Amino acid sequence: MSVWPYTTRRWERVRKQKMMRDPLCEACLTVGEIVPAEVVDHRKPITKEGREKRSAAEAFPPFDELASLCASHHNAKTRAEQCGEDYWRKGCDIFGRPNDPDHHWNKC
């Protein structure tokens, strides 16, 4: 995590504000667990291009494009992204409904 934008004061302010607004892990809440968040993560990963090609809007998006996560969910999300999977579509909510809007159960 020692690369731009995570080393900036602006990111520290954004992170602190997001953690104050959403102090619990958003992924844990979807399954009914209450776990403190430890990490603020981009829902859509920042591009791997050089710093000059990344925009500030991409690095410092609105709060709804950031997720407060526990370390376990952050690590699982990062692994899923590295494997080319969409982490937010995997699994079920607290009622057992699939998170993936394209799942056939959600077509009824």
C-alpha positions, 0 to 999 in steps of 0.5 A, a space after each residue: 500500500 505504499 504507492 500513490 494515492 495511498 501515501 497522500 494526505 488527501 487519501 488519509 482524509 478520505 479514508 478517515 471520513 469514510 471510516 467515520 461514516 461507515 465504521 463496520 465491514 460492509 461485506 460482513 453486514 450483508 450476511 448479518 455479522 457486525 465486524 469493525 472495518 479496518 480498510 477502505 477499498 475502491 469498489 472498482 480497482 484503480 487502473 494499473 497504468 502509470 500514475 500520470 494516466 490515473 485520474 484524481 477522480 479515479 483515486 478519490 471517488 465519492 464515498 459510494 464507490 468506496 467500501 469499508 471492509 475488514 481485513 479478511 474481506 479486503 484480502 478476499 476481494 483483492 484475490 478475486 480481482 487478481 483472478 478476474 472475478 467480480 467480488 461484489 457479485 459473489 455470495 448471498 445476502 442475509 436472506 439467502 438471495 444471490 448478490 449477482 443480479 444476473 443470477 437466474 433466481 433474481 429473474 423471477 
